[in-house]
Amino acid sequence: MTTNSQIITDALREHNVNPEGVNASAEQATHGLRVLNRMMEKWFEEEVDLGYYEQTTSSATIPIPAWAEDGVVAQLAIRLAPTYGAQVSPELYQSAKDSYNMICRKVFNETDAIQDMTITPLGEARHRLGRSILTDV
């Protein structure tokens, strides 16, 4: 099980802020956790729900699926870069973009698979944001 601190440390390693074998300091972990919480809240608002809930301690296990960890690390690394004066490499940017797109596809596909529309009267289905194509503009 991966902890919040491990995710934050991995994100900092993307920029060589912390070399291999050095964990995030208490200050880095606290700041990284705040940024992680804000990032995941933003994802939730964008309907990218990984089951994450606000974390209060960096030593807790991160509540996301293992398959999403690389994408979360890459996205967090990009968000932390300005704080540490780090440049985001083209490779990291592309990795973050590709990982986020994969996470979105997987979440949306799982959400769509759950929605069984076979018993819904024609024209009565609602978009996941609650809108109807027949009655809402």
N, C-alpha and C positions, 0 to 999 in steps of 0.2 A: 504494500500500500504506500503510495507516494504522499508525502506531506506537503503542505503549503510552502514550507521552508525549502524543500527540495526543488519545487517548481521555480521559486524565486531565485535560488542559487543557480539553477540551470539557465534561467533568463539572463542573469548577470554574466555568466560564463560566455554567452553568445558574443559579448563585447570585450571579453578578457578583463572585465572589471575585477573579478575574482578568479585567480588561477585555479587550475585543477587541484582538488583536494582541500580547497579553502571554502568553508561555508559562508553564507551571508552573515554579516554582523547583525547584532540586535537592531541597530538603526536601519540597516538595509532591509531586514526582514519586516520591520514595522512599516516602513514606507512601501515596500513591495506588496505587502498584504493590503494596504489601503488602495493602491493602484489596481491590484487584482480584483478586489471587491467592486470597485467602480467599473472596471472593464466587464466583469461578468454580469453586473446589473444592466449595463448597456446592451450586452448580448441578449439578455432576457427580454428587454424592451423591444429588441429587434426580432423577437420570437425564436431566438436560438437558445433553447432551454436544455441545458445539460444536467439539470438536477442540482446545480450549484445553489448554495445559500450562503448568506454573509458569514464570513469567517472572522473570529475574534482572536485566534491564536495561530501563530505560524507553525506550531508543532502538531497541529491537528491534521488528520488525513484529508486531502482535498476531495470534495464530493463531486467528482466528474468521472466519466468513464475513462478507462486506460487509453482507449483509442483516440481520445481528444487531447491527451497531455502534450504531445509535440506541438500542436497548433496553439494551445494556450501558452506554452513556453515562448514560442516565436512571437506571438502577438504581445505578450507581456514584455519581452525583450525590446521590442520597438517602442513601447510606451515608456520604458525605463531609460532608454538611451539618452534623451536630453538631460536628465538629472545628472548623469555621470559623464557628460560631455563626449559621449560615444557616437560614432558615425554608424548608421545602419548600412550594412553592406548590401549590394544588389542581391546576393545569394540569400541573405536573411529575409530581405523584403519579399522575394519571390517565394521562399519557403513559408513565410507567414501568410501570404496571400493564398497559396495553394492549400495550405492546411485549413485555413478558415473556410474556404470554399468547400472543401471536403466535409468539414463539420456541418456546415449549413445543409449540404445535400443529404447527409445522413440523418440529421434531425428532421428535416422537412419530409424525407421519404418515410421515416418512422411515423411521423405525425399523420401523413396522408394515408398510410396503411391502416391506421387505427380507425379512421373515419369511414364507416360503412354507409354508403349512400343508397344502397339498393332498396331500402324501405321508405326513402324520402319521396314525397310526392313531387312530380316534375315541377321545377321552378321554385321549390321551397328551400333548396339547399342554401346554406349561408357560407360565405367565405370565412376563413379562420379569424378574420378581424370582426366578424359579426355583420358583414354587409351582404345584401342580396343583390344579384345582378338585375333582378326584375323591378325592385322597388327603391333601391338606393342609387343616388347619382354619384 
